[in-house]
Amino acid sequence: MNMTEEEFERLFRFLKNRYGIDMTRKKEIVSGRLENYVRMEGYRSYTEYMDAVESDFTGKLEKKLVNLLTTNHTYFMREFEHFDFMRSTVLPYLRNREERSKDLAIWCGASSSGEEPYMLAMLLKDFFGLEADKWDTKVLATDISTEVLKQAIEGVYTAEQVDALPESWKRRFMKLLPGQEKYQMTKEIKNEVIFRQFNLMDPFPFRRKMHVIFLRNVMIYFDADTKAKLVRKLYDVLEPGGYLFIGRTETIDRTVAPFQMIQPSIFRKQEGVR
């Protein structure tokens, strides 16, 4: 089934307008990921398929389209330098700053299959140690893909996937499933992560500002204008003194929002500003 330029343009515009995803010059990837599904569902063309997507008021077909086209590649210990910095610099600062409230707001904005927010939850438990129960350190984890969120909520990973984790974390925060070479996050850790479906292009619904935002390896899919608008929204939703972590191959335009660059891929909102 060949995808015409007109059909690709329609798909491209739909994804760009609804989710900010820029699939320019990725026609082969788009058609490759959709072809089998479109055929199996009985559509005779991509035009017929998109007619169905855009007229489906339940939103189910649109969610399926997003699930098929978004890349969700992540793993435990990815770009571990960020977690080292969290432990050595960010968490000591926040512990002192929020000593009275004992309430932290941490958002993982592209949680994928759950490895990143669970890493944050384990790090927080490990850092606060015996004081952990006195602190509210729940991690908000969002993604546009409902499919990967289902995997994340289940919290099951193969032995190979968890191999790089510290043995002490595996013993404390995971349980080996009987008769399987798979591990599941313990209830203690699963309760520390709140998973929600969320489109970064939508208005941010948060009632409070965030102390830390992890939004890694996402903005590479956005064009400059979409990225600039998102960076401004991220800046506005951060607490003064709060930190933003992005992917190590990503950059942000600091003329859009006056972030301080702490080191490449780690940015901070200056203290004392709103």
PyMOL commands that set and color helices and strands:
alter all, ss='L'
color gray80, all
select helices_A, chain A and resi 5-19+27-40+46-55+60-69+81-97+115-134+146-154+167-173+187-190+219-221+224-237
alter helices_A, ss='H'
color red, helices_A
select strands_A, chain A and resi 106-108+139-143+156-158+174-176+182-185+193-197+210-214+238-245+260-263+266-268
alter strands_A, ss='S'
color yellow, strands_A
deselect
rebuild
show_as cartoon
